[in-house]
Amino acid sequence: MKPLYFPFTYISKPAAQALAACFAQTAVYQPATSKIPDEMRESADDALLEIRIPVNDTGEKLDAIVKEYRTWADVHRGSEIGFLKSMADKIPFFDETSSSQIRAQIKETGEKPPSREKSDPLFHARLFLHMAQEFDLQNDRLTRDLLAVEVMEEDFMKELKGEDADDPARAAAIKALETDDPGHYMTEERIKSWAVLMQQDPKVSGLFITSSRAVLDLLVDRMPDMAQVTRFDAVPALVPDPEARAAWQDELIKHLETLATGPWAAEAEALTDPPEVPGSESTVALTLFIAPGKSPHEFFAECLETDALQAESTPDSQRVKNTLIGLVETK
């Protein structure tokens, strides 16, 4: 069983490293084969991530639509958030309306880009995720740049006062970066679009991991039958003995696979505590919930109140009896 990161297709390096404290490798989707962010490629090269592309498509049409949107945004000084909201139920014209016609209509009427009510749900979901990924990536890079300037200012002030530039300022900046939650933006739309893409993946397990408190809160609110399995408050990010961490991660995955595929009992055996690292300043918290008696497709379909998510009949999906949802947070 391999955990699947959701409902985002972009994952920052700090988030990937936080996940690596709990799991040997985490899978993450991409809406198309092109333009995988460099940060994610590096994490994949380090074996922290497995990048999955459920739909084998270069994304040329996605890129073209995004380009048209940016033309519209330049005219209206819009933003990615405005575009994402406009896509809640519909998708801009691409094939039927030429670029020149779109630009002409925008300039004449000042309205939103032309749109049609009905479209391919899978393409619609991939376009939304593509745009959300661009927004998350740009927001992450901007935040890092701003925090880097803040750290430089802190160090400069210390030098003026004759103090040594030390780590606390950087630690504060890193913490501020890691606690930013992109899941606050259009939470339900993100989950719904991601779940549509999930249907195309034959390797879906019963374990889903997010770094967004907003996402977890929405799921718990919508699915009152969810029960907390366990919480580890201080999983060390760095362990001097890699073998000890690998052994704990293997034991954790085996236990979670048993929970996902077997009958649920509230008095389930307690999970083994992670290895201790006295004095460790870098830790993450892992909270795990279970949705008893619901496969992943059933869980997300009920949570989102949609019949667009049909249950799969693959051998792996038939094995999963309960859905596990985890939240990883930096501390």
C-alpha contacts under 8 A as a table, 3 or more apart, distances in Angstrom:
res1	aa1	res2	aa2	distance
1	M	205	S	5.95
1	M	206	G	7.68
1	M	207	L	7.50
1	M	253	I	6.64
1	M	254	K	7.83
1	M	257	E	6.25
2	K	25	Q	7.18
2	K	26	T	6.33
2	K	27	A	6.91
2	K	205	S	6.56
2	K	207	L	7.07
2	K	253	I	7.80
3	P	23	F	7.66
3	P	25	Q	7.63
3	P	26	T	5.26
3	P	27	A	6.23
3	P	205	S	7.15
3	P	206	G	7.90
3	P	207	L	5.01
3	P	208	F	5.51
3	P	209	I	6.24
4	L	26	T	5.87
4	L	27	A	4.77
4	L	28	V	5.98
4	L	204	V	7.75
4	L	205	S	7.58
4	L	207	L	6.34
4	L	208	F	4.80
4	L	209	I	5.83
5	Y	8	F	7.06
5	Y	26	T	6.61
5	Y	27	A	6.03
5	Y	28	V	5.20
5	Y	29	Y	7.79
5	Y	208	F	5.93
5	Y	209	I	4.84
5	Y	210	T	5.62
6	F	9	T	7.30
6	F	28	V	7.30
6	F	191	I	7.58
6	F	194	W	7.25
6	F	208	F	6.64
6	F	209	I	6.16
6	F	210	T	5.35
7	P	190	R	5.98
7	P	191	I	5.14
7	P	194	W	5.45
7	P	195	A	7.74
7	P	210	T	7.13
8	F	11	I	7.06
8	F	28	V	7.90
8	F	29	Y	7.79
8	F	129	L	7.54
8	F	133	Q	7.24
8	F	190	R	7.28
8	F	194	W	7.26
9	T	28	V	6.24
9	T	29	Y	5.29
9	T	30	Q	5.42
9	T	31	P	7.37
9	T	129	L	6.93
9	T	133	Q	6.05
10	Y	30	Q	7.91
10	Y	37	P	7.69
10	Y	40	M	7.49
10	Y	133	Q	5.45
10	Y	136	D	6.75
10	Y	137	L	6.69
11	I	15	A	6.26
11	I	16	A	6.44
11	I	40	M	6.72
12	S	15	A	5.25
12	S	16	A	6.19
12	S	39	E	6.75
12	S	40	M	7.17
12	S	137	L	7.96
12	S	140	D	7.33
13	K	16	A	4.99
13	K	17	Q	6.10
13	K	39	E	6.38
13	K	40	M	7.29
13	K	43	S	6.94
14	P	17	Q	5.11
14	P	18	A	6.13
14	P	178	E	6.47
15	A	18	A	5.01
15	A	19	L	6.25
15	A	178	E	7.04
15	A	211	S	7.06
16	A	19	L	5.15
16	A	20	A	6.21
16	A	43	S	7.04
16	A	48	L	6.71
16	A	49	L	7.31
17	Q	20	A	4.89
17	Q	21	A	6.59
17	Q	48	L	7.45
17	Q	237	A	7.61
18	A	21	A	5.39
18	A	22	C	7.36
18	A	237	A	6.63
18	A	284	V	6.36
18	A	328	V	7.08
18	A	329	E	7.46
18	A	330	T	6.65
19	L	22	C	5.50
19	L	23	F	5.99
19	L	25	Q	7.93
19	L	26	T	7.24
19	L	328	V	6.71
20	A	23	F	5.02
20	A	24	A	5.69
20	A	25	Q	6.47
20	A	26	T	7.69
20	A	48	L	6.15
20	A	237	A	7.76
21	A	24	A	7.67
21	A	235	V	6.73
21	A	236	P	6.60
21	A	237	A	4.93
21	A	238	L	7.33
21	A	284	V	7.41
22	C	235	V	7.18
22	C	249	Q	6.24
22	C	286	L	7.62
23	F	26	T	6.68
23	F	249	Q	5.73
23	F	253	I	7.94
24	A	48	L	6.71
24	A	246	A	7.10
24	A	249	Q	6.67
25	Q	47	A	6.54
25	Q	48	L	4.82
25	Q	49	L	5.38
25	Q	50	E	6.77
26	T	48	L	6.50
26	T	49	L	5.00
26	T	50	E	6.00
27	A	49	L	5.65
27	A	50	E	4.48
27	A	51	I	5.85
27	A	52	R	6.67
28	V	49	L	6.91
28	V	50	E	6.26
28	V	51	I	5.20
28	V	52	R	5.94
29	Y	51	I	5.92
29	Y	52	R	4.77
29	Y	53	I	5.66
29	Y	54	P	7.20
30	Q	33	T	7.09
30	Q	36	I	7.36
30	Q	51	I	6.94
30	Q	52	R	6.18
30	Q	53	I	5.07
30	Q	54	P	7.58
31	P	53	I	6.39
31	P	54	P	7.53
31	P	55	V	7.05
31	P	59	G	7.71
31	P	126	R	5.19
31	P	127	L	7.64
31	P	129	L	6.52
31	P	130	H	6.03
31	P	197	L	7.76
32	A	35	K	7.85
32	A	53	I	6.29
32	A	55	V	6.68
32	A	56	N	6.78
32	A	57	D	5.40
32	A	58	T	5.49
32	A	59	G	5.04
32	A	126	R	7.82
32	A	130	H	7.98
33	T	36	I	7.12
33	T	53	I	6.53
33	T	56	N	6.67
33	T	57	D	5.95
33	T	58	T	4.89
33	T	59	G	6.68
34	S	58	T	5.34
34	S	59	G	6.24
36	I	40	M	6.92
36	I	41	R	6.83
37	P	40	M	5.39
37	P	41	R	6.40
37	P	137	L	7.93
38	D	41	R	4.95
38	D	42	E	6.20
39	E	42	E	5.30
39	E	43	S	6.45
40	M	43	S	5.02
40	M	44	A	6.07
40	M	49	L	7.61
41	R	44	A	4.97
41	R	45	D	6.08
42	E	45	D	4.97
42	E	46	D	6.27
43	S	46	D	5.02
43	S	47	A	6.39
43	S	48	L	5.37
43	S	49	L	5.81
44	A	47	A	4.91
44	A	48	L	5.60
44	A	49	L	4.53
44	A	50	E	5.97
44	A	51	I	6.92
45	D	48	L	7.57
45	D	49	L	7.96
46	D	49	L	7.69
47	A	50	E	7.12
53	I	56	N	6.46
54	P	197	L	6.94
54	P	198	M	7.47
54	P	200	Q	5.36
54	P	201	D	5.24
55	V	200	Q	6.89
59	G	62	L	5.02
59	G	63	D	6.14
60	E	63	D	5.11
60	E	64	A	6.18
61	K	64	A	5.00
61	K	65	I	6.29
62	L	65	I	5.33
62	L	66	V	6.26
62	L	126	R	7.99
62	L	127	L	5.88
62	L	130	H	7.38
63	D	66	V	5.08
63	D	67	K	6.08
64	A	67	K	5.03
64	A	68	E	6.32
65	I	68	E	5.05
65	I	69	Y	6.22
65	I	92	P	7.42
65	I	94	F	6.44
66	V	69	Y	4.96
66	V	70	R	6.22
66	V	131	M	7.27
67	K	70	R	5.11
67	K	71	T	6.43
68	E	71	T	5.13
68	E	72	W	6.46
68	E	99	S	6.94
69	Y	72	W	4.98
69	Y	73	A	6.02
69	Y	83	F	7.64
69	Y	113	P	7.50
70	R	73	A	4.70
70	R	74	D	5.96
71	T	74	D	5.19
71	T	75	V	6.54
71	T	103	R	7.53
72	W	75	V	5.25
72	W	76	H	6.28
72	W	78	G	7.68
72	W	103	R	6.97
72	W	106	I	7.01
72	W	112	K	7.97
72	W	113	P	6.99
73	A	76	H	5.00
73	A	77	R	5.08
73	A	78	G	4.32
73	A	79	S	6.49
74	D	77	R	5.00
74	D	78	G	6.72
75	V	78	G	7.81
75	V	106	I	7.99
75	V	107	K	7.67
76	H	110	G	7.80
78	G	82	G	6.47
78	G	83	F	7.82
79	S	82	G	5.29
79	S	83	F	6.60
80	E	83	F	5.06
80	E	84	L	6.13
80	E	131	M	7.18
80	E	132	A	7.70
80	E	135	F	6.16
81	I	84	L	5.09
81	I	85	K	6.23
81	I	135	F	7.79
82	G	85	K	5.25
82	G	86	S	6.28
83	F	86	S	5.04
83	F	87	M	6.39
84	L	87	M	5.15
84	L	88	A	6.80
84	L	128	F	6.65
84	L	131	M	7.24
84	L	132	A	7.27
85	K	88	A	5.47
85	K	186	M	7.77
86	S	89	D	7.52
86	S	90	K	7.25
87	M	90	K	5.02
87	M	91	I	5.63
87	M	92	P	7.94
87	M	128	F	7.11
88	A	189	E	6.91
89	D	117	E	7.04
90	K	115	S	6.45
90	K	116	R	6.02
90	K	117	E	5.12
90	K	118	K	6.65
90	K	119	S	7.29
90	K	124	H	7.74
91	I	115	S	5.53
91	I	116	R	6.08
91	I	117	E	7.21
91	I	118	K	7.91
91	I	119	S	7.01
91	I	124	H	6.58
92	P	113	P	6.31
92	P	114	P	5.73
92	P	115	S	4.23
92	P	116	R	6.54
93	F	96	E	6.15
93	F	97	T	5.96
93	F	113	P	7.89
93	F	114	P	5.95
93	F	115	S	5.24
93	F	116	R	6.53
94	F	97	T	5.86
94	F	98	S	7.19
95	D	98	S	7.25
97	T	101	Q	6.36
97	T	102	I	6.73
98	S	101	Q	5.29
98	S	102	I	6.39
99	S	102	I	5.17
99	S	103	R	6.29
100	S	103	R	5.20
100	S	104	A	6.04
101	Q	104	A	5.04
101	Q	105	Q	6.09
102	I	105	Q	5.30
102	I	106	I	6.18
102	I	113	P	6.80
102	I	114	P	7.08
103	R	106	I	5.14
103	R	107	K	6.24
104	A	107	K	5.31
104	A	108	E	6.16
105	Q	108	E	5.09
105	Q	109	T	5.89
105	Q	110	G	7.56
105	Q	111	E	7.91
106	I	109	T	5.47
106	I	110	G	4.96
106	I	111	E	5.83
106	I	112	K	7.00
106	I	113	P	6.73
107	K	110	G	5.61
116	R	119	S	7.33
119	S	123	F	7.67
119	S	124	H	6.75
120	D	123	F	5.34
120	D	124	H	6.04
121	P	124	H	4.96
121	P	125	A	6.04
121	P	196	V	7.64
122	L	125	A	5.10
122	L	126	R	6.19
122	L	196	V	6.29
122	L	197	L	6.64
123	F	126	R	5.06
123	F	127	L	6.07
124	H	127	L	5.17
124	H	128	F	6.24
124	H	193	S	7.91
125	A	128	F	5.14
125	A	129	L	6.18
125	A	192	K	7.95
125	A	193	S	4.45
125	A	194	W	6.96
125	A	196	V	6.51
125	A	197	L	6.87
126	R	129	L	5.06
126	R	130	H	5.91
126	R	193	S	7.12
126	R	197	L	7.00
127	L	130	H	4.96
127	L	131	M	6.23
128	F	131	M	5.27
128	F	132	A	6.04
128	F	190	R	7.93
128	F	193	S	6.91
129	L	132	A	4.89
129	L	133	Q	5.90
129	L	190	R	7.22
129	L	193	S	6.74
129	L	194	W	7.10
130	H	133	Q	5.18
130	H	134	E	6.44
131	M	134	E	5.08
131	M	135	F	6.30
132	A	135	F	5.01
132	A	136	D	6.09
133	Q	136	D	5.05
133	Q	137	L	5.94
134	E	137	L	5.18
134	E	138	Q	6.11
135	F	138	Q	5.33
135	F	139	N	5.99
136	D	139	N	5.08
136	D	140	D	5.99
136	D	182	P	6.76
137	L	140	D	5.14
137	L	141	R	6.26
138	Q	141	R	5.20
138	Q	142	L	6.07
139	N	142	L	5.14
139	N	143	T	6.05
140	D	143	T	5.16
140	D	144	R	6.20
141	R	144	R	5.13
141	R	145	D	6.22
142	L	145	D	5.12
142	L	146	L	6.21
143	T	146	L	5.15
143	T	147	L	6.09
143	T	177	L	6.82
144	R	147	L	5.11
144	R	148	A	6.04
144	R	177	L	6.95
145	D	148	A	5.07
145	D	149	V	6.41
146	L	149	V	5.20
146	L	150	E	6.31
147	L	150	E	4.85
147	L	151	V	6.18
147	L	173	A	5.72
147	L	174	I	7.84
147	L	177	L	7.68
148	A	151	V	5.14
148	A	152	M	6.28
148	A	173	A	7.78
149	V	152	M	5.05
149	V	153	E	6.24
150	E	153	E	5.11
150	E	154	E	6.28
150	E	173	A	7.64
151	V	154	E	5.04
151	V	155	D	6.21
151	V	169	A	6.07
151	V	170	R	5.92
151	V	173	A	6.96
152	M	155	D	5.12
152	M	156	F	6.05
153	E	156	F	5.02
153	E	157	M	6.19
154	E	157	M	5.29
154	E	158	K	6.34
154	E	165	A	7.83
154	E	169	A	6.65
155	D	158	K	5.08
155	D	159	E	6.27
155	D	164	D	7.89
155	D	165	A	5.00
155	D	166	D	7.67
155	D	169	A	7.95
156	F	159	E	5.11
156	F	160	L	6.30
156	F	165	A	7.94
157	M	160	L	5.06
157	M	161	K	6.30
158	K	161	K	5.07
158	K	162	G	6.09
158	K	163	E	4.76
158	K	164	D	6.22
158	K	165	A	5.95
159	E	162	G	4.89
159	E	163	E	5.47
159	E	164	D	6.49
159	E	165	A	6.90
160	L	163	E	7.49
166	D	169	A	6.93
166	D	170	R	7.80
167	D	170	R	5.23
167	D	171	A	5.98
168	P	171	A	4.89
168	P	172	A	6.06
169	A	172	A	5.14
169	A	173	A	6.26
170	R	173	A	4.98
170	R	174	I	6.05
171	A	174	I	5.08
171	A	175	K	6.04
172	A	175	K	5.08
172	A	176	A	6.16
173	A	176	A	5.10
173	A	177	L	6.26
174	I	177	L	5.01
174	I	178	E	6.13
175	K	178	E	5.10
175	K	179	T	6.07
175	K	330	T	7.54
175	K	331	K	7.54
176	A	179	T	5.39
176	A	180	D	6.53
177	L	180	D	5.59
178	E	330	T	6.60
179	T	329	E	7.67
179	T	330	T	7.04
181	D	184	H	6.05
181	D	211	S	7.75
181	D	212	S	5.66
181	D	213	R	7.33
181	D	214	A	7.44
182	P	185	Y	5.89
182	P	212	S	7.20
183	G	186	M	7.07
183	G	187	T	5.41
183	G	190	R	7.89
183	G	212	S	5.49
183	G	213	R	7.54
183	G	214	A	5.63
183	G	215	V	5.88
184	H	187	T	5.85
184	H	212	S	7.98
184	H	214	A	5.64
184	H	215	V	7.63
186	M	189	E	5.43
186	M	190	R	6.17
187	T	190	R	5.29
187	T	191	I	6.42
187	T	214	A	7.17
187	T	215	V	6.22
187	T	218	L	7.78
188	E	191	I	5.19
188	E	192	K	6.09
188	E	215	V	7.99
188	E	218	L	7.76
188	E	304	L	7.62
189	E	192	K	5.13
189	E	193	S	6.08
190	R	193	S	5.38
190	R	194	W	6.05
191	I	194	W	5.12
191	I	195	A	6.00
191	I	215	V	7.95
192	K	195	A	5.13
192	K	196	V	6.42
192	K	300	F	7.95
192	K	304	L	6.78
193	S	196	V	5.25
193	S	197	L	6.59
194	W	197	L	5.17
194	W	198	M	6.18
195	A	198	M	4.82
195	A	199	Q	6.60
195	A	300	F	6.93
195	A	309	L	7.51
196	V	199	Q	5.51
196	V	200	Q	7.61
196	V	308	A	7.77
196	V	309	L	6.67
197	L	200	Q	5.66
197	L	201	D	7.45
198	M	201	D	5.41
198	M	204	V	7.46
199	Q	202	P	7.64
199	Q	297	H	7.77
199	Q	309	L	7.25
199	Q	310	Q	7.87
199	Q	312	E	7.52
201	D	204	V	6.01
202	P	314	T	6.79
202	P	316	D	7.83
203	K	316	D	6.96
204	V	316	D	7.25
204	V	317	S	6.96
205	S	208	F	7.94
205	S	316	D	6.97
205	S	317	S	7.08
205	S	320	V	7.25
206	G	257	E	7.64
206	G	260	A	5.80
206	G	295	S	7.27
206	G	296	P	6.26
206	G	317	S	8.00
206	G	320	V	5.88
206	G	322	N	6.85
206	G	323	T	5.01
206	G	324	L	5.84
207	L	256	L	7.72
207	L	260	A	7.62
207	L	323	T	6.43
207	L	324	L	4.79
207	L	325	I	6.10
207	L	326	G	7.52
208	F	323	T	7.92
208	F	324	L	6.15
208	F	325	I	4.94
208	F	326	G	6.10
209	I	325	I	5.87
209	I	326	G	4.54
209	I	327	L	5.78
209	I	328	V	7.21
210	T	213	R	7.97
210	T	215	V	7.48
210	T	216	L	7.59
210	T	325	I	7.84
210	T	326	G	6.25
210	T	327	L	5.10
210	T	328	V	6.38
211	S	327	L	5.58
211	S	328	V	5.07
211	S	329	E	6.03
212	S	215	V	5.29
212	S	216	L	6.57
212	S	327	L	7.02
212	S	328	V	7.92
212	S	329	E	7.98
213	R	216	L	5.15
213	R	217	D	6.06
213	R	327	L	7.14
214	A	217	D	5.13
214	A	218	L	6.28
215	V	218	L	5.29
215	V	219	L	6.43
216	L	219	L	5.18
216	L	220	V	6.15
216	L	325	I	7.99
216	L	327	L	7.01
217	D	220	V	5.20
217	D	221	D	6.02
218	L	221	D	5.11
218	L	222	R	6.14
219	L	222	R	5.14
219	L	223	M	5.85
219	L	303	C	6.83
220	V	223	M	5.12
220	V	224	P	5.94
220	V	226	M	6.42
221	D	224	P	6.13
222	R	303	C	5.70
223	M	226	M	5.88
223	M	291	A	7.93
223	M	303	C	6.22
225	D	291	A	6.45
225	D	292	P	7.49
226	M	289	F	6.30
226	M	290	I	5.46
226	M	291	A	4.61
226	M	292	P	7.10
227	A	289	F	5.38
227	A	290	I	5.37
227	A	291	A	6.68
228	Q	231	R	7.92
228	Q	287	T	7.58
228	Q	288	L	5.90
228	Q	289	F	4.20
228	Q	290	I	6.35
229	V	287	T	7.80
229	V	288	L	5.41
229	V	289	F	5.17
229	V	290	I	6.43
230	T	270	A	7.79
230	T	271	L	7.49
230	T	287	T	6.02
230	T	288	L	5.50
230	T	289	F	7.32
231	R	285	A	7.23
231	R	286	L	5.60
231	R	287	T	4.28
231	R	288	L	6.27
232	F	235	V	6.43
232	F	273	D	7.39
232	F	274	P	7.83
232	F	285	A	5.52
232	F	286	L	5.12
232	F	287	T	6.42
233	D	284	V	6.96
233	D	285	A	4.53
233	D	286	L	6.61
234	A	283	T	5.25
234	A	284	V	5.55
234	A	285	A	5.45
234	A	331	K	7.91
235	V	274	P	6.07
235	V	275	P	7.65
235	V	276	E	7.93
235	V	283	T	5.20
235	V	284	V	5.10
235	V	285	A	6.05
235	V	286	L	7.43
236	P	239	V	6.34
236	P	274	P	7.84
236	P	275	P	7.57
236	P	276	E	7.14
236	P	277	V	6.53
236	P	280	S	6.57
236	P	282	S	6.20
236	P	283	T	4.39
236	P	284	V	6.50
237	A	282	S	5.57
237	A	283	T	5.05
237	A	284	V	6.60
238	L	280	S	7.77
238	L	282	S	7.15
238	L	283	T	7.95
239	V	242	P	6.07
239	V	244	A	7.96
239	V	245	R	6.73
239	V	275	P	7.81
239	V	277	V	6.60
240	P	277	V	7.94
241	D	244	A	5.45
241	D	245	R	6.80
242	P	245	R	5.19
242	P	246	A	6.11
243	E	246	A	5.00
243	E	247	A	6.05
244	A	247	A	5.18
244	A	248	W	6.32
244	A	275	P	6.69
245	R	248	W	5.13
245	R	249	Q	6.11
245	R	274	P	7.36
245	R	275	P	6.45
246	A	249	Q	5.06
246	A	250	D	6.11
247	A	250	D	5.17
247	A	251	E	6.21
248	W	251	E	5.04
248	W	252	L	6.05
248	W	272	T	7.40
248	W	273	D	7.90
248	W	274	P	6.12
248	W	275	P	7.22
249	Q	252	L	4.98
249	Q	253	I	6.20
250	D	253	I	5.25
250	D	254	K	6.23
251	E	254	K	5.19
251	E	255	H	6.19
251	E	272	T	7.58
252	L	255	H	5.19
252	L	256	L	6.17
252	L	271	L	6.94
252	L	272	T	7.25
253	I	256	L	5.06
253	I	257	E	6.03
254	K	257	E	5.14
254	K	258	T	6.35
255	H	258	T	5.18
255	H	259	L	6.40
255	H	271	L	7.17
256	L	259	L	4.94
256	L	260	A	6.14
256	L	324	L	7.85
257	E	260	A	5.05
257	E	261	T	6.13
258	T	261	T	5.37
258	T	262	G	5.65
259	L	262	G	5.59
259	L	263	P	7.30
259	L	264	W	6.57
259	L	322	N	7.14
260	A	320	V	5.51
260	A	321	K	5.80
260	A	322	N	4.68
260	A	323	T	6.04
260	A	324	L	6.64
261	T	319	R	5.61
261	T	320	V	4.63
261	T	321	K	5.06
261	T	322	N	6.48
262	G	320	V	7.91
262	G	321	K	6.53
262	G	322	N	7.73
263	P	293	G	7.98
263	P	321	K	7.34
264	W	268	A	7.51
264	W	292	P	6.23
264	W	293	G	7.81
264	W	322	N	7.61
265	A	268	A	5.43
277	V	280	S	5.55
280	S	283	T	7.01
282	S	331	K	7.00
283	T	330	T	6.42
283	T	331	K	5.66
284	V	328	V	6.68
284	V	329	E	5.48
284	V	330	T	4.40
284	V	331	K	5.34
285	A	327	L	7.88
285	A	328	V	5.66
285	A	329	E	5.13
285	A	330	T	6.33
285	A	331	K	6.87
286	L	326	G	6.84
286	L	327	L	5.70
286	L	328	V	4.74
286	L	329	E	6.66
287	T	326	G	5.53
287	T	327	L	5.18
287	T	328	V	6.69
288	L	324	L	6.93
288	L	325	I	5.80
288	L	326	G	4.35
288	L	327	L	6.53
289	F	324	L	5.69
289	F	325	I	5.11
289	F	326	G	6.16
290	I	322	N	6.72
290	I	323	T	5.72
290	I	324	L	4.54
290	I	325	I	6.22
291	A	294	K	6.08
291	A	299	F	7.36
291	A	322	N	5.71
291	A	323	T	5.11
291	A	324	L	6.36
291	A	325	I	7.93
292	P	321	K	7.37
292	P	322	N	4.82
292	P	323	T	6.77
293	G	321	K	5.52
293	G	322	N	5.03
293	G	323	T	7.81
294	K	297	H	7.89
294	K	298	E	5.57
294	K	299	F	5.42
294	K	321	K	5.94
294	K	322	N	4.96
294	K	323	T	6.01
295	S	298	E	5.14
295	S	299	F	5.92
295	S	311	A	7.98
295	S	317	S	7.24
295	S	320	V	5.83
295	S	321	K	5.41
295	S	322	N	5.46
295	S	323	T	5.65
296	P	299	F	5.00
296	P	300	F	6.22
296	P	317	S	7.99
296	P	320	V	7.84
296	P	322	N	7.55
296	P	323	T	5.49
297	H	300	F	5.43
297	H	301	A	5.96
297	H	309	L	6.19
297	H	310	Q	6.48
297	H	311	A	5.27
297	H	312	E	7.28
298	E	301	A	5.16
298	E	302	E	6.03
298	E	309	L	7.69
298	E	310	Q	7.68
298	E	311	A	6.45
299	F	302	E	5.39
299	F	303	C	6.03
299	F	323	T	7.05
300	F	303	C	4.95
300	F	304	L	5.90
300	F	309	L	7.55
301	A	304	L	5.35
301	A	305	E	5.73
301	A	306	T	5.27
301	A	307	D	6.23
301	A	308	A	7.29
301	A	309	L	5.45
301	A	310	Q	7.73
302	E	305	E	4.90
302	E	306	T	6.71
306	T	309	L	6.78
307	D	310	Q	6.78
312	E	317	S	6.33
312	E	318	Q	7.87
313	S	317	S	6.34
313	S	318	Q	6.32
314	T	317	S	5.31
314	T	318	Q	6.31
315	P	318	Q	5.17
315	P	319	R	6.47
316	D	319	R	5.28
316	D	320	V	6.82
317	S	320	V	5.37
318	Q	321	K	7.43
320	V	323	T	7.29
